[in-house]
Amino acid sequence: MIRILVRKFSEVFLFMLLITFISFLFIRLAPGDPALTILNVDELSISQEQVEALREEMGFNKPLFVQYGLWLLHFVQLDFGQSYVTGQPVMEMLLTGLPATLELTTGALLVMLLVSLPLGSLAALYRNSWIDQISRLVSIIGAAIPSFWLGLIFIDLLGVRFGWLPTMGREGFPSLILPSLTLGLAISGVYVRLLRSSLLDSLSQEFIRAARARGLSEQRIFVMHAFRHSLPPVITVFGVSLGSLIGGVVVVEVLFAYPGIGKLVVDAIRQRDYPLIQGYILIMAAIVFVVNTAVDLSYRYVNPEMKLKEREARS
């Protein structure tokens, strides 16, 4: 375990260093001038001398690698700088919006589990039945309908026409329902079919027939053996698709005006707020790394074969 953690920490160092450079480079090469945005040239008459003075003050006239080195020096001290627009510390702004994003992500994952686990399990147990057909339909709909379009349907039906749920803002649990349903249903289709396929493969293995020969109940065989054996592929896909989930959170936050860091970074992109954009990228990269590390470590507990391989390697 210690060897794995040491290897992971060395990987995260190289990963974060690469992410900082690529994100810094791409953001600086993007079209637009943050100096013009900060000075609000659309509202005031600004001279070119004032624009150049602000660029000099903010270091935009320095070579790109010098700018990156200065930014990296502050980053290793956990100083992401200040927002060009609000003047607030970037870390403070991100930590303010992070709880809302984590709420939405947790709600979406809960919806996904409540849909995919029972539907995928029943589809595997009752193969080619009407339940299996429903699961196939749910998967096709989930894969075909974009999350923003599904969200617009929920807003129109449940929010506008019937008025059952709020459609904007973050005002308690009711405000979380529609965004969570939108994102959770959009990603659940993949996991329904994946869990079904993985369970069917597990139920056809020799150890399942051996368990039945020992007289174990079908319920115990399914929960303790088949279901556990089918989890590694599902967990692997979840780790790989985490980036898509984060992208979906951004879309849903903007659609429902949910005040998380996804909506915050979209506003920052429009305003060329470089420190806030880069801070968001690094926070998301760190979250992706932590989740993928947790996924790798969880294999040892959900897949006994990995423990056996580790013991054989040591011996």
Secondary structure, DSSP 8 states (H G I E B T S, - for coil): -HHHHHHHHHHHHHHHHHHHHHHHHHHHHSSS-HHHHHHTTTTS---HHHHHHHHHHHTTTS-HHHHHHHHHHHHTTT---B-TTT-SBHHHHHHHHHHHHHHHHHHHHHHHHHHHHHHHHHHHHTTTSHHHHHHHHHHHHHHHS-HHHHHHHHIIIIIIIS--S--SS--SHHHHHHHHHHHHHHHHHHHHHHHHHHHHHHHTSHHHHHHHHTT--HHHIIIIIIHHHHHHHHHHHHHHTHHHHHHHHHHHHHHTT--SHHHHHHHHHHTT-HHHHHHHHHHHHHHHHHHHHHHHHHHHHH-HHHHHHHHHHH-
